[in-house]
Structures are given as structure tokens and as C-alpha cells.
Amino acid sequence: MKYRTSLLIVLVVLLMAVSAFSQEKGVDTQSKQIRDAGTGRTSGANGGKQDTGTSGSGINWGADKTRETVRLPNPYRLTARRDSLLKAVEDVMRDRKLILDDAASKPDEGIIISQPYTFIKGAVVTQSELYRFANVDNLNARGWTRGRYTITVEVQAIDGTSCNVSVNAKIEGRTDGPSGAEWITLQSTGTAEQEFLAALLDNLGASPAKAKP
């Protein structure tokens, strides 16, 4: 009887040990996964996730940053007839919501001029946007309320198959003071000219040429 009781106790202990071992093994596997994913997780570190943070080879060092825009020559030489280029200029002005100034333009001389286009309005946002198009460093104290530009495009024939296209922008900023509204002519940064040239090249399907250093 004692022998059977002892054998039964031994069997029970063995079963309990096997069960505990199996459960412990499962816990260890899960714990290991948790520990692997969280190792070294401090401020700026991401453990097993190595594509962000301060550690690992997956850090993006700026590969996705916007590439610097190529500055286009102005005047820009294009292989096309003058009448075709003048038509393209008018099309681009229309696409960019610029109204052609028929009174000031001289198509026979290759000159196309737009009416003044207000590109920004509102006292809160005008100054920052005006900075893109004009140099206003010496006029910071003014309260700008609007910005506008007038585009002048001149197409000069070089020969029968090519022309030079020049784009000039007159930039103006408006201030509203006690004496009323005043438009002040500012020096262009070249942004408006570059944007128009790029749109013209896109319209013509031409590849932009790099400016000479």
C-alpha cells in the first residue's frame, strides 16, 4: 500500500513538473519576443524597429528631401517660331489666370503683357508670401495687405527656327494707411519669372536647360 502511494505521488509530481515546464516554455517564448522588440527602448531609440529614432541603419538622412529647383536662364532660348511662342505665352497666361492687357501688349513686336494679378491678400498672410516674390527687407515696418505682379514677356527671333524668350515681373505690395491704399513697386526676387518660364516650358513640352554658372 505504501509502495502504491509513493508511486502515485511520484507520478503526480512528474505530471505537475511537465505541465509547469510547458507553461514556462510558452511564457519564455512570448517574453523573448517582447524583450526583443523592446530592447534599448529609450528616448529616441526604437529597439527592434530600426527605421526611425537615433539607432540603426534605417535612419533617413534626407533622401526624400525635395531636390533643389534648377534655375532657368532668362532670357531662355527656344527652338520654335515666334508666332507659335506668342500663342503659347497667351495660353500660359490664361492657364495661370492672368488677363492679357490688350492695350499695353504689342504682339507684332513680340511683346505680351498681363494685367496686374493679385496673388495674395490679407494682412496676416501677405508679408510672408510677398517675401517669396520681392525683396522687402528695408520695408519691414510697413503693414502689407496685398501683393500683385504684372508679367511682361518678350519674344525675340534669333533666326527662322529659334527665339529668345524674356520674362520680367513687376512686383507691387499694397499698404492701407490713414491716407488710403498705396501700391509700392518692389524689387523682384525672380520667383514670378521662374514660375512663368517653367509653366511655358511645360506647355511646350521642352526640357529645361541649366543656367550657366
Contacts in CASP RR format, 6 or more apart in sequence:
PFRMAT RR
TARGET T0000
AUTHOR 0000-0000-0000
METHOD contacts of the structure
MODEL  1
MKYRTSLLIVLVVLLMAVSAFSQEKGVDTQSKQIRDAGTGRTSGANGGKQ
DTGTSGSGINWGADKTRETVRLPNPYRLTARRDSLLKAVEDVMRDRKLIL
DDAASKPDEGIIISQPYTFIKGAVVTQSELYRFANVDNLNARGWTRGRYT
ITVEVQAIDGTSCNVSVNAKIEGRTDGPSGAEWITLQSTGTAEQEFLAAL
LDNLGASPAKAKP
36 48 0 8 1.000
37 47 0 8 1.000
37 48 0 8 1.000
37 49 0 8 1.000
38 47 0 8 1.000
38 48 0 8 1.000
39 47 0 8 1.000
39 48 0 8 1.000
40 47 0 8 1.000
41 47 0 8 1.000
44 53 0 8 1.000
44 54 0 8 1.000
44 55 0 8 1.000
45 53 0 8 1.000
45 54 0 8 1.000
45 55 0 8 1.000
46 52 0 8 1.000
46 53 0 8 1.000
46 55 0 8 1.000
47 55 0 8 1.000
50 56 0 8 1.000
50 57 0 8 1.000
50 58 0 8 1.000
51 58 0 8 1.000
51 59 0 8 1.000
51 60 0 8 1.000
52 59 0 8 1.000
53 59 0 8 1.000
69 194 0 8 1.000
70 208 0 8 1.000
70 210 0 8 1.000
70 211 0 8 1.000
71 194 0 8 1.000
71 210 0 8 1.000
71 211 0 8 1.000
72 194 0 8 1.000
72 197 0 8 1.000
72 198 0 8 1.000
72 201 0 8 1.000
72 208 0 8 1.000
72 209 0 8 1.000
72 211 0 8 1.000
73 209 0 8 1.000
73 211 0 8 1.000
73 212 0 8 1.000
74 166 0 8 1.000
74 167 0 8 1.000
74 193 0 8 1.000
74 194 0 8 1.000
74 197 0 8 1.000
75 156 0 8 1.000
75 164 0 8 1.000
75 165 0 8 1.000
75 166 0 8 1.000
76 164 0 8 1.000
76 165 0 8 1.000
76 166 0 8 1.000
76 167 0 8 1.000
76 197 0 8 1.000
76 201 0 8 1.000
76 209 0 8 1.000
77 158 0 8 1.000
77 162 0 8 1.000
77 163 0 8 1.000
77 164 0 8 1.000
77 165 0 8 1.000
77 209 0 8 1.000
78 85 0 8 1.000
78 162 0 8 1.000
78 163 0 8 1.000
78 164 0 8 1.000
78 165 0 8 1.000
78 204 0 8 1.000
78 206 0 8 1.000
79 161 0 8 1.000
79 162 0 8 1.000
80 88 0 8 1.000
80 161 0 8 1.000
80 162 0 8 1.000
80 163 0 8 1.000
80 204 0 8 1.000
81 160 0 8 1.000
81 161 0 8 1.000
81 163 0 8 1.000
82 110 0 8 1.000
82 155 0 8 1.000
82 156 0 8 1.000
82 157 0 8 1.000
82 163 0 8 1.000
85 155 0 8 1.000
85 163 0 8 1.000
85 165 0 8 1.000
85 204 0 8 1.000
86 107 0 8 1.000
86 110 0 8 1.000
86 112 0 8 1.000
86 155 0 8 1.000
88 200 0 8 1.000
88 203 0 8 1.000
88 204 0 8 1.000
89 112 0 8 1.000
89 153 0 8 1.000
89 155 0 8 1.000
89 165 0 8 1.000
89 200 0 8 1.000
90 100 0 8 1.000
90 112 0 8 1.000
91 203 0 8 1.000
92 196 0 8 1.000
92 199 0 8 1.000
92 200 0 8 1.000
92 203 0 8 1.000
93 99 0 8 1.000
93 100 0 8 1.000
93 112 0 8 1.000
93 114 0 8 1.000
93 151 0 8 1.000
94 100 0 8 1.000
95 199 0 8 1.000
95 203 0 8 1.000
96 117 0 8 1.000
96 196 0 8 1.000
96 199 0 8 1.000
97 117 0 8 1.000
98 114 0 8 1.000
98 115 0 8 1.000
98 117 0 8 1.000
98 151 0 8 1.000
99 114 0 8 1.000
99 115 0 8 1.000
99 117 0 8 1.000
100 112 0 8 1.000
100 113 0 8 1.000
100 114 0 8 1.000
100 115 0 8 1.000
101 113 0 8 1.000
101 114 0 8 1.000
101 115 0 8 1.000
101 150 0 8 1.000
104 113 0 8 1.000
105 111 0 8 1.000
105 112 0 8 1.000
105 113 0 8 1.000
110 154 0 8 1.000
110 155 0 8 1.000
110 156 0 8 1.000
111 152 0 8 1.000
111 153 0 8 1.000
111 154 0 8 1.000
111 155 0 8 1.000
112 152 0 8 1.000
112 153 0 8 1.000
112 154 0 8 1.000
112 155 0 8 1.000
113 150 0 8 1.000
113 151 0 8 1.000
113 152 0 8 1.000
113 153 0 8 1.000
114 150 0 8 1.000
114 151 0 8 1.000
114 152 0 8 1.000
115 150 0 8 1.000
116 148 0 8 1.000
116 149 0 8 1.000
116 150 0 8 1.000
116 170 0 8 1.000
116 172 0 8 1.000
117 148 0 8 1.000
117 149 0 8 1.000
117 150 0 8 1.000
117 151 0 8 1.000
118 146 0 8 1.000
118 147 0 8 1.000
118 148 0 8 1.000
119 129 0 8 1.000
119 133 0 8 1.000
119 147 0 8 1.000
119 148 0 8 1.000
119 149 0 8 1.000
120 126 0 8 1.000
120 129 0 8 1.000
120 130 0 8 1.000
120 146 0 8 1.000
120 147 0 8 1.000
121 145 0 8 1.000
121 146 0 8 1.000
121 147 0 8 1.000
122 145 0 8 1.000
122 146 0 8 1.000
123 143 0 8 1.000
123 144 0 8 1.000
123 145 0 8 1.000
126 144 0 8 1.000
126 145 0 8 1.000
126 146 0 8 1.000
126 147 0 8 1.000
126 173 0 8 1.000
127 136 0 8 1.000
127 143 0 8 1.000
127 144 0 8 1.000
129 147 0 8 1.000
130 136 0 8 1.000
130 144 0 8 1.000
130 147 0 8 1.000
130 171 0 8 1.000
130 173 0 8 1.000
130 186 0 8 1.000
132 189 0 8 1.000
132 191 0 8 1.000
133 147 0 8 1.000
133 149 0 8 1.000
133 169 0 8 1.000
133 171 0 8 1.000
133 186 0 8 1.000
133 188 0 8 1.000
133 189 0 8 1.000
133 190 0 8 1.000
133 191 0 8 1.000
133 192 0 8 1.000
134 171 0 8 1.000
134 173 0 8 1.000
134 186 0 8 1.000
134 187 0 8 1.000
134 188 0 8 1.000
134 189 0 8 1.000
135 186 0 8 1.000
135 187 0 8 1.000
135 188 0 8 1.000
135 189 0 8 1.000
136 142 0 8 1.000
136 144 0 8 1.000
136 186 0 8 1.000
139 184 0 8 1.000
139 186 0 8 1.000
142 175 0 8 1.000
142 184 0 8 1.000
143 175 0 8 1.000
143 176 0 8 1.000
144 173 0 8 1.000
144 174 0 8 1.000
144 175 0 8 1.000
145 174 0 8 1.000
145 175 0 8 1.000
145 176 0 8 1.000
145 181 0 8 1.000
146 173 0 8 1.000
146 174 0 8 1.000
147 171 0 8 1.000
147 172 0 8 1.000
147 173 0 8 1.000
147 174 0 8 1.000
148 171 0 8 1.000
148 172 0 8 1.000
148 173 0 8 1.000
148 174 0 8 1.000
148 183 0 8 1.000
149 169 0 8 1.000
149 170 0 8 1.000
149 171 0 8 1.000
149 172 0 8 1.000
149 188 0 8 1.000
149 192 0 8 1.000
150 169 0 8 1.000
150 170 0 8 1.000
150 172 0 8 1.000
151 167 0 8 1.000
151 168 0 8 1.000
151 169 0 8 1.000
151 192 0 8 1.000
151 193 0 8 1.000
151 196 0 8 1.000
152 167 0 8 1.000
152 168 0 8 1.000
152 169 0 8 1.000
152 170 0 8 1.000
153 165 0 8 1.000
153 166 0 8 1.000
153 167 0 8 1.000
153 168 0 8 1.000
153 196 0 8 1.000
154 165 0 8 1.000
154 166 0 8 1.000
154 168 0 8 1.000
155 163 0 8 1.000
155 164 0 8 1.000
155 165 0 8 1.000
155 166 0 8 1.000
156 163 0 8 1.000
156 164 0 8 1.000
156 166 0 8 1.000
157 163 0 8 1.000
158 164 0 8 1.000
165 197 0 8 1.000
165 200 0 8 1.000
167 193 0 8 1.000
167 196 0 8 1.000
167 197 0 8 1.000
167 200 0 8 1.000
168 188 0 8 1.000
168 193 0 8 1.000
169 188 0 8 1.000
169 190 0 8 1.000
169 192 0 8 1.000
169 193 0 8 1.000
169 196 0 8 1.000
170 185 0 8 1.000
170 188 0 8 1.000
171 185 0 8 1.000
171 186 0 8 1.000
171 187 0 8 1.000
171 188 0 8 1.000
171 192 0 8 1.000
172 183 0 8 1.000
172 184 0 8 1.000
172 185 0 8 1.000
172 186 0 8 1.000
173 183 0 8 1.000
173 184 0 8 1.000
173 186 0 8 1.000
174 181 0 8 1.000
174 182 0 8 1.000
174 183 0 8 1.000
174 184 0 8 1.000
175 181 0 8 1.000
175 182 0 8 1.000
175 184 0 8 1.000
176 182 0 8 1.000
198 208 0 8 1.000
201 207 0 8 1.000
201 208 0 8 1.000
END
